[in-house]
Amino acid sequence: MRDQDSANREFLEISLDKEYLPSYSIVGEFNHAADANLLVYKHFESRGRHTTYTFSYDKSRDILEGIRTENNGNFVYTYKLTYLKLSPKA
């Protein structure tokens, strides 16, 4: 895998849902916030838009959890993303 040298991201997310792709598009990036256990996640959407989540990191379980709420009229939408580190094992 290659990433641009000019990108100031610490972690990136790629989609692996299709087989035999010559390259994988970056669909998100993570950067540490001021606090050591917080990361800011930027999810790239179509037409240059993006959505931002704030994640907390549980180092003892290698889990990232992020929640975002969105108000749309009389409805509140809650999105929860959870990432679990599978490899490499400590």
C-alpha positions in Angstrom: 0.0 0.0 0.0 1.0 3.6 -0.7 -0.2 6.8 0.8 0.7 10.3 -0.3 3.6 11.8 1.6 1.7 15.1 1.8 -1.3 13.5 3.7 -1.0 14.3 7.4 -3.1 11.3 8.5 -2.0 8.8 11.1 -4.3 6.0 10.1 -6.5 5.4 7.0 -9.5 3.3 6.2 -9.9 1.5 2.9 -12.9 -0.5 1.6 -12.2 -4.2 1.1 -15.7 -5.2 0.0 -14.8 -5.9 -3.6 -12.5 -8.6 -4.9 -9.6 -8.3 -7.4 -9.3 -4.5 -7.4 -6.0 -3.1 -8.7 -6.2 -0.3 -6.1 -8.3 0.5 -3.0 -9.8 3.9 -2.5 -9.3 5.7 0.9 -12.7 6.1 2.4 -11.6 7.7 5.7 -8.7 8.9 7.8 -7.9 9.2 11.5 -5.8 11.8 13.3 -5.1 12.1 17.1 -6.8 14.9 18.9 -5.1 16.8 21.7 -6.0 14.1 24.2 -4.0 10.8 23.8 -7.0 8.6 23.7 -9.1 10.6 21.2 -9.0 10.4 17.5 -10.8 12.5 14.9 -12.2 10.5 11.9 -13.0 12.0 8.6 -15.2 9.8 6.4 -15.1 10.8 2.7 -18.4 10.9 0.9 -19.4 11.6 -2.7 -18.9 15.0 -4.4 -16.1 16.1 -2.0 -18.2 16.0 1.1 -17.1 14.4 4.4 -18.5 13.5 7.8 -16.5 13.8 11.0 -16.7 11.5 14.0 -14.8 11.7 17.3 -13.5 8.3 18.5 -12.3 7.2 21.9 -9.5 4.6 21.9 -9.4 1.8 24.5 -5.8 0.6 24.3 -6.2 -2.4 26.6 -8.8 -3.9 24.2 -7.6 -2.3 21.0 -11.0 -0.9 20.2 -12.0 2.4 18.6 -15.6 3.7 19.2 -17.2 6.7 17.7 -20.7 8.1 17.9 -22.3 10.9 15.8 -25.8 12.3 16.1 -27.6 14.2 13.5 -30.9 16.2 13.7 -33.2 16.2 10.7 -36.5 17.9 11.4 -38.3 15.8 14.0 -35.9 12.9 13.7 -32.6 12.3 15.5 -30.2 9.9 13.7 -27.4 8.2 15.7 -24.5 6.6 14.0 -22.1 4.3 15.9 -18.9 3.0 14.4 -16.7 0.4 16.2 -13.3 -0.8 15.0 -11.5 -3.7 16.5 -7.8 -4.4 16.0 -7.3 -8.0 14.8 -3.7 -8.0 13.9 -0.8 -7.9 14.8 -1.4 -9.4 18.2 0.7 -8.1 21.1 
